[in-house]
Amino acid sequence: MIFRLIMISDEVEDFMREFFIDSDATFLDLHKTILDTCHYADDQLTSFTMCEDGWEKGQEITLEEMDTDTDQDSYVMANTRLSELIEEEKQHLMYTFDPLADRNFFIQVAEIITGQSLDTPKVSRSQGNPPRQTIDFDELMARNPAPAAGNDSDIYDDDDLYGDGIDDEEIGLEGLEISDGNPFE
């Protein structure tokens, strides 16, 4: 079985890549294909994320084993075949290529071709230039400067952040034992 995948960017309007990849290929194979077609260095801790409707993030497939204490299964690119997590057409994935800035490519399973196989992934369509692989944070800060110190009142209104405030008379102290002195002595 072969998957036809379409990958786009929300940063570069005319960027698009179309891949054909065997369902038995690993997420690491897809990762390497993306790096190759985008001319990206293999020096970032990238990941894939399976998405629900509306691109809501679900299961993550990481480049390296992450020691997590969660009850959720852990998936590593080199050990996870595409067919383990891709089940149907129109399924969505995100590929995080710049984890520090949380920048992603958006991938959709455009077609599942049964009865065929493919030895190596194939980029069948390449349109536009990809976004830069990483963002220079100095450049980002120059484009989006932080508010000047002591000038927070122009941007933030305490009532917007915390509501109308707390009236001391609204706080009921009944049932609370309050004593004088340090309880830790």
C-alpha positions as CSV (number, residue, x, y, z in Angstrom):
1,M,0.0,0.0,0.0
2,I,1.2,3.5,-0.9
3,F,0.3,6.8,0.8
4,R,0.1,10.0,-1.3
5,L,0.8,12.9,1.1
6,I,0.4,16.6,0.6
7,M,2.5,18.9,2.7
8,I,2.0,22.7,3.0
9,S,3.3,25.6,5.2
10,D,1.2,28.3,6.8
11,E,4.3,30.6,6.5
12,V,4.9,30.4,2.7
13,E,1.7,30.6,0.6
14,D,3.0,28.9,-2.6
15,F,5.0,26.1,-0.8
16,M,3.7,22.6,-1.4
17,R,5.3,19.1,-1.6
18,E,3.6,15.9,-2.7
19,F,5.1,12.6,-1.6
20,F,4.4,9.0,-2.5
21,I,5.7,6.7,0.3
22,D,5.1,3.0,1.1
23,S,2.9,2.3,4.1
24,D,5.6,0.1,5.6
25,A,8.1,3.0,5.6
26,T,8.9,4.5,8.9
27,F,8.3,8.0,10.1
28,L,12.1,8.4,10.0
29,D,12.0,7.7,6.2
30,L,9.4,10.4,5.8
31,H,11.4,12.7,8.1
32,K,14.5,12.2,5.9
33,T,12.5,12.8,2.7
34,I,11.2,16.1,4.1
35,L,14.7,17.3,5.1
36,D,16.0,16.3,1.7
37,T,13.3,18.1,-0.3
38,C,13.5,21.2,1.9
39,H,17.3,21.2,2.0
40,Y,17.2,21.3,5.8
41,A,20.0,20.2,8.1
42,D,19.4,17.2,10.3
43,D,20.2,19.0,13.5
44,Q,16.8,19.7,15.1
45,L,14.7,17.6,17.5
46,T,11.8,17.3,15.0
47,S,8.6,15.4,15.5
48,F,5.4,14.3,13.9
49,T,2.0,14.7,15.5
50,M,-1.1,12.9,14.5
51,C,-4.0,15.3,14.4
52,E,-7.8,15.1,14.9
53,D,-10.3,17.2,13.1
54,G,-9.4,20.9,13.2
55,W,-5.7,20.0,13.5
56,E,-6.1,19.3,17.2
57,K,-2.8,17.6,18.3
58,G,-2.9,14.0,19.3
59,Q,-0.2,11.3,19.4
60,E,3.4,12.5,18.9
61,I,6.1,10.6,17.1
62,T,9.5,11.8,18.2
63,L,13.0,11.6,16.6
64,E,14.5,10.4,19.8
65,E,13.2,8.4,22.7
66,M,11.7,10.7,25.3
67,D,11.5,9.4,28.8
68,T,8.0,10.2,29.9
69,D,6.1,9.0,32.9
70,T,2.7,9.2,31.2
71,D,0.3,6.5,30.5
72,Q,0.4,7.3,26.8
73,D,2.3,5.1,24.4
74,S,5.7,6.5,23.2
75,Y,6.5,6.4,19.5
76,V,9.9,6.9,18.0
77,M,10.3,7.7,14.2
78,A,12.8,4.9,13.5
79,N,10.6,2.2,15.1
80,T,7.1,3.4,13.9
81,R,5.8,2.4,10.5
82,L,3.4,4.9,8.8
83,S,0.8,2.1,8.6
84,E,0.7,1.9,12.4
85,L,-0.9,5.3,12.8
86,I,-2.2,6.3,9.3
87,E,-5.5,4.7,8.8
88,E,-7.6,6.7,6.3
89,E,-7.5,9.3,3.6
90,K,-7.9,12.9,4.7
91,Q,-6.0,12.1,7.9
92,H,-3.9,15.0,9.2
93,L,-0.4,15.1,10.6
94,M,1.9,18.0,11.6
95,Y,5.7,17.9,11.2
96,T,7.5,20.2,13.6
97,F,10.7,21.2,11.9
98,D,11.6,24.1,14.2
99,P,10.7,22.9,17.8
100,L,12.1,26.0,19.6
101,A,9.7,28.3,17.7
102,D,7.0,25.6,17.3
103,R,6.9,25.9,13.5
104,N,5.2,23.2,11.5
105,F,4.4,21.7,8.2
106,F,0.8,20.5,7.7
107,I,0.4,17.1,6.0
108,Q,-2.7,15.5,4.7
109,V,-3.1,11.9,3.5
110,A,-4.5,12.7,0.0
111,E,-4.8,9.1,-1.2
112,I,-4.2,5.5,-0.2
113,I,-3.2,3.3,-3.1
114,T,-3.8,-0.4,-2.4
115,G,-2.1,-3.3,-4.1
116,Q,1.1,-1.4,-4.8
117,S,4.4,-0.9,-3.0
118,L,7.3,1.5,-3.3
119,D,10.9,0.8,-2.4
120,T,11.9,4.4,-1.6
121,P,9.8,7.6,-1.0
122,K,9.3,9.7,-4.0
123,V,8.7,13.5,-4.2
124,S,6.3,13.8,-7.1
125,R,5.6,17.5,-6.9
126,S,7.7,20.3,-5.5
127,Q,6.3,23.9,-5.6
128,G,7.7,27.0,-4.0
129,N,10.5,27.4,-1.5
130,P,10.2,26.2,2.0
131,P,10.4,28.6,4.9
132,R,13.8,29.0,6.6
133,Q,14.5,26.0,8.9
134,T,15.0,28.0,12.0
135,I,14.2,31.5,13.1
136,D,16.8,33.9,14.4
137,F,15.3,35.0,17.7
138,D,17.0,38.4,17.6
139,E,15.3,39.0,14.2
140,L,12.0,37.8,15.7
141,M,12.2,40.1,18.6
142,A,13.1,43.0,16.3
143,R,9.8,42.3,14.4
144,N,7.8,41.9,17.5
145,P,9.4,44.0,20.2
146,A,8.4,43.5,23.9
147,P,6.6,46.4,25.6
148,A,8.9,48.9,27.3
149,A,9.5,48.5,31.0
150,G,6.9,50.3,33.1
151,N,4.7,50.8,30.1
152,D,2.5,47.7,30.7
153,S,-0.6,49.8,31.4
154,D,-0.9,50.6,27.7
155,I,-1.2,46.9,26.8
156,Y,-2.7,45.2,29.8
157,D,-5.6,46.2,31.9
158,D,-5.6,44.5,35.3
159,D,-9.4,44.1,35.0
160,D,-9.0,42.2,31.7
161,L,-6.5,39.8,33.2
162,Y,-8.1,39.3,36.7
163,G,-11.7,40.3,36.3
164,D,-13.2,43.1,38.4
165,G,-11.0,42.4,41.4
166,I,-11.8,40.8,44.7
167,D,-13.9,42.4,47.4
168,D,-12.5,41.5,50.8
169,E,-16.1,41.2,52.2
170,E,-16.9,38.5,49.6
171,I,-14.2,36.2,51.1
172,G,-15.8,34.1,53.8
173,L,-13.5,33.1,56.6
174,E,-16.0,30.8,58.4
175,G,-14.5,27.4,59.1
176,L,-10.9,28.5,58.8
177,E,-8.7,28.3,61.8
178,I,-6.5,31.3,61.8
179,S,-3.9,31.7,64.6
180,D,-1.2,34.2,65.3
181,G,2.4,33.2,65.0
182,N,4.5,31.0,62.8
183,P,3.0,27.5,62.4
184,F,6.4,26.1,61.5
185,E,8.2,26.9,64.8
